């Protein structure tokens, strides 16, 4: 193994061990930095200062530097960050150097929109299947995928090698499908179902509830519009 390869393996090992220790809020911001770096790469930018990257990400320079310290400090005073190098290290810390294959369960409007979204592949996610229980939908084409029958969920997950699942389902069907996905060996699930799902401790479940987010937004908007009484 060459010294360069040894260094590369060491970086990957360090990134994978470091990601376990990164605070959740910092992990969320790392995804924003990576998006900004991807834009810079597309524009042909080779180096960026911490101030410029922080401004593009909507954070302070001190917050940026602290967050990047979790994956190692790669900036040079007076020179800035190598955009390609930093984006690779953030990607490794976030686990994006692995092969993530995503199955979408639910081919309604939301499921179809997610399946057609072109941004997944550029960020390291390969949508390999979309499934639905409605026989009127099964067999239809969504983007480059053909809707599979959810009755064959386990077989589709195994055949495609899916290791992530997105549940774009109504509340009534979500828990049963979630249980089947978990039983099939998938340990990373993103749910858009408007219900709290129960999963084993070794399963990573994230929930996106757009109605709840809008309610929170409405609360803050109302406070901004209502004059605050002085104490």
C-alpha positions in Angstrom: 0.0 0.0 0.0 1.4 3.4 -1.0 1.8 6.3 1.5 -1.0 8.1 -0.3 -3.3 5.1 0.0 -2.4 4.7 3.7 -3.2 8.4 4.3 -6.5 7.9 2.5 -7.5 4.9 4.6 -6.5 6.7 7.7 -8.7 9.7 6.8 -11.6 7.4 6.1 -11.1 5.6 9.4 -10.8 8.9 11.3 -13.9 10.3 9.6 -16.0 7.2 10.3 -14.9 7.2 14.0 -15.4 11.0 14.3 -18.9 11.0 12.9 -20.1 9.1 16.0 -19.0 12.0 18.2 -20.3 14.9 16.2 -23.3 16.6 17.9 -26.5 16.4 15.9 -26.7 20.1 15.3 -23.2 20.1 13.8 -24.1 17.1 11.6 -27.0 19.1 10.2 -24.7 22.1 9.5 -22.1 19.8 7.8 -24.7 18.9 5.2 -25.1 22.7 4.5 -21.4 23.2 4.2 -21.2 20.3 1.8 -24.0 21.8 -0.4 -22.1 25.1 -0.5 -18.9 23.3 -1.4 -20.6 21.4 -4.2 -21.8 24.7 -5.6 -18.3 26.2 -5.4 -16.9 23.1 -7.2 -19.5 23.5 -10.0 -18.3 27.1 -10.4 -14.7 26.1 -10.7 -13.6 27.5 -7.3 -10.5 25.7 -5.9 -10.1 27.4 -2.5 -12.5 29.2 -0.1 -11.9 31.2 3.0 -13.7 30.3 6.3 -15.5 33.7 6.1 -16.8 33.1 2.6 -17.9 29.5 3.3 -19.6 30.6 6.5 -21.4 33.4 4.8 -22.6 31.0 2.0 -23.8 28.6 4.7 -25.6 31.2 6.9 -23.4 30.6 10.0 -20.7 32.5 11.8 -17.0 31.8 11.0 -16.4 30.6 14.6 -19.3 28.1 14.2 -17.9 26.9 10.9 -14.4 26.3 12.3 -15.7 24.5 15.3 -17.9 22.2 13.2 -15.0 21.4 10.8 -12.8 20.6 13.8 -15.0 17.5 14.3 -13.7 16.1 11.0 -10.2 17.6 11.2 -8.8 21.0 10.4 -8.0 21.3 6.8 -7.8 25.1 6.4 -4.5 27.1 6.0 -4.3 30.5 7.6 -4.3 33.2 4.9 -5.0 30.6 2.2 -8.3 29.0 3.2 -9.7 25.6 2.5 -9.1 23.3 -0.5 -12.7 22.9 -1.8 -12.3 19.4 -3.2 -10.3 18.1 -0.2 -12.8 19.5 2.3 -15.8 18.3 0.5 -14.4 14.8 0.4 -13.7 14.7 4.1 -17.1 16.0 5.0 -18.6 13.4 2.7 -16.6 10.7 4.4 -17.6 11.9 7.9 -21.3 11.9 6.9 -21.0 8.4 5.5 -21.6 9.5 1.9 -18.7 7.5 0.6 -20.8 4.3 1.1 -23.2 3.0 -1.4 -26.7 4.1 -0.2 -29.5 2.5 -2.1 -33.0 3.9 -1.4 -36.4 2.2 -1.8 -39.4 4.5 -1.8 -42.6 2.8 -0.5 -45.6 4.7 -1.7 -46.1 5.9 -5.3 -48.6 8.7 -4.6 -47.8 12.3 -5.4 -45.1 12.6 -2.8 -43.5 9.3 -3.6 -43.4 10.1 -7.3 -42.0 13.5 -6.7 -39.2 12.0 -4.5 -38.4 9.3 -7.1 -38.1 12.0 -9.8 -35.9 14.3 -7.8 -32.5 14.5 -9.5 -30.6 15.8 -6.4 -30.3 12.4 -4.7 -27.8 10.9 -7.0 -25.4 13.9 -6.9 -25.4 13.6 -3.1 -24.6 9.9 -2.9 -28.1 8.3 -2.9 -29.3 5.9 -5.6 -33.1 5.4 -5.7 -33.4 1.8 -6.8 -37.1 1.0 -6.3 -40.5 2.5 -5.8 -43.4 0.4 -4.5 -47.1 0.7 -4.0 -50.0 -1.5 -3.0 -52.5 0.0 -5.4 -52.8 -2.4 -8.4 -53.8 0.6 -10.6 -50.4 2.1 -9.9 -48.2 -1.0 -10.0 -46.4 -1.3 -13.3 -46.5 2.4 -14.1 -43.2 4.2 -14.9 -42.0 6.9 -12.6 -38.8 8.5 -14.0 -36.6 5.5 -15.0 -38.2 3.2 -12.4 -41.3 0.9 -12.7 -43.6 0.8 -9.7 -43.3 -2.6 -8.0 -46.0 -4.4 -6.1 -45.7 -3.7 -2.3 -46.8 -7.3 -1.8 -43.3 -8.3 -2.9 -41.6 -5.7 -0.7 -39.1 -8.1 0.9 -38.1 -9.6 -2.4 -37.6 -6.2 -4.0 -35.5 -4.9 -1.1 -33.3 -8.0 -1.4 -33.0 -7.9 -5.2 -32.1 -4.2 -5.3 -29.8 -4.3 -2.3 -31.7 -1.4 -0.7 -30.3 -0.3 2.6 -32.5 2.8 3.1 -36.2 3.2 2.9 -38.4 6.2 2.5 -42.0 5.8 3.6 -44.4 8.1 1.7 -47.5 6.4 3.1 -50.8 7.3 4.9 -50.8 6.8 8.7 -52.9 3.7 8.7 -50.4 1.7 6.6 -47.1 3.1 7.9 -46.4 0.9 10.9 -47.1 -2.4 9.2 -44.9 -1.4 6.2 -42.2 -0.1 8.6 -42.2 -3.5 10.4 -41.8 -5.4 7.2 -38.9 -3.1 6.1 -37.2 -3.6 9.4 -37.7 -7.4 9.3 -36.1 -7.3 5.8 -33.0 -5.9 7.3 -33.2 -2.2 6.5 -31.9 -0.2 9.4 -32.3 3.4 8.0 -35.8 4.8 7.5 -37.1 8.2 6.6 -40.8 8.5 7.2 -43.2 11.1 5.8 -46.2 9.4 7.4 -48.2 11.6 9.8 -47.8 9.1 12.7 -45.2 8.1 15.3 -43.6 4.8 14.3 -42.1 2.3 16.7 -38.8 0.7 15.7 -36.1 -1.3 17.4 -33.2 0.5 19.1 -30.8 -0.5 16.3 -32.9 1.2 13.6 -32.3 4.8 12.6 -35.7 6.5 12.0 -36.2 10.1 11.0 -39.6 11.6 10.6 -40.5 14.5 8.3 -43.9 16.0 9.2 -44.6 19.0 7.0 -47.8 19.9 8.8 -46.0 20.2 12.1 -43.2 22.2 10.5 -45.8 24.6 9.0 -47.5 24.9 12.5 -44.1 25.9 14.0 -43.5 28.3 11.2 -47.0 29.9 11.8 -46.2 30.3 15.5 -43.0 32.2 14.8 -44.7 34.2 12.0 -47.5 35.2 14.4 -45.0 36.3 17.1 -43.1 38.4 14.5 -46.4 40.2 13.6 -47.7 40.7 17.1 -46.2 43.6 19.1 -44.5 42.3 22.2 -45.5 43.8 25.5 -42.7 45.3 27.5 -42.0 43.7 30.9 
